Amino acid sequence: MCFDEYAKGGIKPMRIEKIIDDKRQYLDLLLLADEQEDMIELYLDKGDMFALYDDNLKSICVVTREDEYTYELKNIATYDQYQGNGYGRRLVEYLFEYYNDTCRVMYVGTGDSPNILNFYRKCGFKESHVIKNFFTDNYDHPIYECGEQLIDMIYLSKEFDSKIS
């Protein structure tokens, strides 16, 4: 599956592809958002992976199906030099379009980092719940974001106006 559109000004082609095979070739990018490889292994094979290209690879994400109508955005990452250019947001918008007919709610879990939380809020997610001590209980080393150690997992959700009965 491939999605093509033109970026602002109609100059650069932007394309989103669903990745079926050899997902581990994107591990370097996935590790930007989830820095422990064995945690990525827990969801990589069971998840849908999407890659966003604008001339070359810019962003990647993995979404898992948690139950019949619930999905979770497990990982989304954009190479550092391309962050702030709207690639991550466009990928999230694409996910909302892609899952609109099969999803009632999509979750995303992240650390208590204002920049990341603001990104998800701007994409339409709202705070849902917290898993206390997630990062300290599940990672073999301290995880830091913007100089602050992450302790709790903050979950946000996006409800869909799908036609699911």
C-alpha positions in Angstrom: 0.0 0.0 0.0 1.3 3.4 -0.9 0.0 6.9 -0.3 1.4 9.8 -2.4 0.8 13.5 -1.9 2.7 16.7 -2.6 4.3 18.7 0.2 3.6 22.4 0.6 4.0 24.2 -2.7 3.6 21.0 -4.7 7.4 20.6 -5.0 8.5 17.5 -3.2 6.6 14.2 -3.5 5.7 12.7 -0.1 4.9 9.0 0.1 3.8 6.7 2.9 4.3 3.0 2.5 3.2 0.1 4.6 6.3 -2.0 5.4 5.6 -5.8 5.3 9.1 -7.4 5.2 12.4 -6.8 6.9 11.1 -4.4 9.5 14.4 -4.6 11.4 16.2 -2.6 8.7 14.5 0.4 10.3 15.8 -0.3 13.8 18.1 2.7 13.9 15.1 5.0 13.5 12.9 3.0 15.8 15.5 3.3 18.5 15.2 7.1 18.5 11.7 6.7 20.0 12.2 3.6 22.1 15.8 3.2 23.0 15.8 -0.4 24.2 15.8 -3.0 21.4 14.1 -5.8 23.4 11.2 -3.5 24.1 10.8 -2.9 20.3 10.9 -6.6 19.7 7.8 -7.0 21.8 5.6 -5.2 19.2 7.6 -5.1 16.0 6.4 -8.3 14.4 2.8 -8.0 15.5 2.5 -4.4 14.4 1.8 -2.5 11.2 4.8 -0.5 10.1 4.5 2.7 8.0 7.4 4.7 6.5 7.2 8.3 5.3 9.4 9.3 2.5 10.0 12.8 1.2 12.8 12.2 -1.3 14.3 9.8 1.3 13.1 8.2 4.5 12.1 10.8 7.1 9.8 9.0 9.6 8.6 5.6 10.7 5.9 4.2 13.0 4.5 1.0 14.3 0.8 0.4 15.3 -0.5 -2.7 17.0 -4.1 -4.0 17.2 -4.9 -4.4 20.9 -8.4 -5.7 20.5 -11.2 -5.7 17.8 -11.5 -1.9 17.7 -8.6 -0.6 19.7 -5.1 0.2 18.3 -2.0 1.5 19.9 0.7 3.7 18.3 3.7 2.0 19.8 6.5 3.9 18.1 6.9 7.0 15.9 10.2 8.5 15.1 11.6 11.1 12.7 15.3 11.5 12.1 16.7 14.3 14.2 17.6 16.6 11.3 14.0 16.4 10.0 12.1 17.0 13.2 9.9 20.0 13.4 9.0 19.9 9.7 5.6 18.2 10.0 6.6 14.7 9.0 5.5 13.0 12.3 2.2 14.9 12.2 1.6 13.9 8.6 2.3 10.3 9.5 -0.2 10.5 12.4 -2.8 12.1 10.1 -2.3 9.2 7.7 -2.8 6.6 10.5 -6.1 8.3 11.4 -7.2 8.0 7.8 -5.9 4.4 7.4 -7.6 3.1 10.6 -10.8 5.2 10.4 -13.0 2.3 9.3 -11.7 -0.3 11.8 -10.7 1.7 14.9 -12.8 3.1 17.7 -9.9 4.4 19.8 -6.2 4.7 19.3 -3.8 5.0 22.2 -0.3 6.2 22.4 2.0 5.9 25.5 4.9 8.2 26.2 6.9 9.7 29.0 6.0 12.8 30.8 7.8 15.1 28.4 6.1 18.4 27.6 7.3 18.6 24.0 6.1 15.1 23.2 2.8 15.5 25.0 2.2 18.7 23.1 2.9 17.0 19.8 0.3 14.3 20.5 -2.2 16.9 21.7 -1.8 18.9 18.5 -2.5 15.7 16.6 -5.8 15.2 18.4 -4.9 12.9 21.3 -6.2 13.6 24.8 -4.9 12.3 28.2 -6.3 8.9 29.1 -4.4 7.3 32.0 -1.1 6.7 33.6 0.9 3.5 34.2 3.1 4.3 37.3 6.8 3.4 37.2 6.5 2.0 33.7 10.0 3.1 32.6 11.7 2.2 35.8 10.0 -1.2 35.9 10.5 -2.2 32.2 13.8 -0.7 31.0 17.2 -1.9 32.1 18.6 1.6 32.4 17.2 5.1 33.1 15.4 6.8 30.2 15.8 10.6 29.9 13.9 13.1 27.8 15.0 16.8 27.8 17.2 16.1 30.8 14.4 14.6 32.9 14.2 10.9 33.9 11.0 9.3 32.7 9.2 7.3 35.3 5.5 6.9 34.5 4.0 6.1 31.1 1.4 8.7 30.1 -1.3 7.3 27.8 -3.3 9.5 25.5 -6.2 8.4 23.3 -7.9 9.5 20.1 -11.5 8.5 19.6 -12.7 7.9 16.0 -16.0 8.8 14.4 -15.9 5.6 12.5 -18.9 3.7 11.1 -18.3 0.7 13.3 -21.5 -0.6 14.9 
